[in-house]
Amino acid sequence: MKGLSNFLIAVYSLVLMAVAAVVAGLAAPLPFLDAFRTSFRDIYNSWPFALMAVAVFFLALWVLFLSLRPVERSRTIDHQGELGEYRISFEALENMVLQATRDIKGVRDTRTRLALKEGGLVIDLRIGTLPDLKVPELVEEIQRNVREYVQQISGVDVAEVKVLVENISKEARRK
């Protein structure tokens, strides 16, 4: 459906561009178009018509480029199971990562970004922590929990879990 819609929009844009080019040519005082002007005497030498036609032409050109642009699909990881293929979206995997970090004491403000590499899924985490925590131990626990949880729930191989501690807050989270 999306392909047919884009095709129709592209054809419409090309037709609209052709009509706009003809109107602009007829409205402009170009001597080599005198033979075509017999039916279009009202717009001959009319700069408002010419400017309007040029504007419509560029609008149609812009719509044409929009229709030809590739459609951005939701990124997924494809798996082949015993009964057929299944896919897991990056959004679902991000939610799994957030769920895995929710259970760890001292973690605040988790943000995640995923990338698929040859060795598996690479998870980038940016976190805030509470004060008086040992950061290396906390990061190791986060990495272990996230890797185990995502692999267990989704079946996706996790190659690496990168953690950036962006902030150490001054007060505990209020509930």
N, C-alpha and C positions, 0 to 999 in steps of 0.2 A: 504494500500500500504506500509506504513512504517513497519508494523508488518511482512509482507511477505519479505521485503528487509532485515530486521534484521534476520529473520529465515534463509534466503539464505546465508547471511554473516556468520552466526554462523556455518552452515553446511560446508561452504567453509573453514572456519578457522579450524574446526575439521579435515577435510580431509587433509589440508595442514600441520597441526600439526602431523598427523599420518605419512605422507610421510617424513616429516623432521625427525621424530624419527627413522623411518626405515633407512634413509640415514645415519644418525648419528651413528646408531648401526652397519651398514655395514662398515662404514669407520673406526670405532674404532676397535682396535685389541682385541675384546672380543672373547674368545675361544668358548663359547656356541652358537655363531652365524655362525660357520664355514659351516654348511649345506646350509645356504642361500647365501653364498658368491660366488657360482660357476658362476653366471651370472653377478656379479658385481666386477670382479677382478680388474678393473681399479681404483676403489675408495677404495679398501681395504688398510688399514693402511695409509690413506691419511688424515692427520690432517687438511689441508685446507678445504676438503669436510666436515669433521666432524664439524669444527667451523662454516662453512657456514650453515650447516643443523641446528645446534643449534640456530644460529641467526634467521633463517627462522622460527624455532619452536617458539621462544619467540615473534617474530613479529606476528605470527598467533595467539598466546595466547593473545597478547595485543588487536588485532582486535576482537577476540572473546569476551573479556571483554567489549570492546566498544559497540559491538552489543547487549549485554545482559543488558547494563545499561538502566534504565528507561528513557523514553523520557520526557524531561522537557517541559511541556505545558505552554502556556501563561495563567496566572492566570485570572480568570473571576469571576464575580458575576452573578449567575443565578437567573432569575425571571420568574414567570409564569404570563402571561397576559391573557386577555380575549380570544385572538385569538391564543395563543400558547406561547411557551417558547422564551425568549430572554436573551442574555448574554451581559454584559458590561465588557470590559477588564480593567485591572488595569491601563494600559497606557492611556486609554480614561479618566478614573477618575483622573489620575494625571494631564492631560491636563486641565480638568475642575477646579482643584484646582489652577493651575497656572493662569488660566483665572480670577478666582475670586480674586486673590491677585494682579493682574495687575492694577485693578481699584482703589487700595488703595494708597493714597499719602504717600510717605516716605518709601515704601517697595522696597528693592533691593535684587537681588541675591536669589531668592526663590528656594529651593530644597525641594522635597517632597518624602515621603515613606508611603506606605499604608499597613495596616494589617486588616484582617477580623477576628473579635472576635464575641462572642455570642451576644453581645448587638448591633452589627452593625460594621460599618467601622471605623477604627481608623486611623486618618490622622496625620502624623508627619511632621511638617514644620520646616525648618531651613531657617532663613531669615537674611538679612542685612537691616539696617535702615539708614535713614538720621539723622544727628544730630539735636538737639533741639526739639525732639518729645517726648511726654510722652509715655513711653514704655507700661505701663499697659493699657492705653486707646487704643493704637495702636494694641496691642495683642488681646484685647477684640473685636475690630472691625474686625480684621483678622478672628478670630474664628467664629464670627457671620456670616460674609460674606461667608466664605468657607462652613460652615455647610448649610446655606440656599441655596446657589448656587448649591452645589452638590446634595442635597436632591431634590431640585426643578427640576433640569435638568435630573438627572438619576433615581430618585425614590429610591435610596439606602439610608437606614437609617444610619446616621452618629452618632456614639456613642460618639466620642471624637475628638477634634482637639487640638493637642499638638503643641506648638510653642516654638522654641528655637531661641533666638536672638543671633546670632553668631558674628555679627559685627555691629558696628556703624561707618559708613564711615565719613570721614572728609570733603568731598566735595559732592556737588550735582551731580546727574547723567547728563552727557552731551548727548545731542541728535544730 
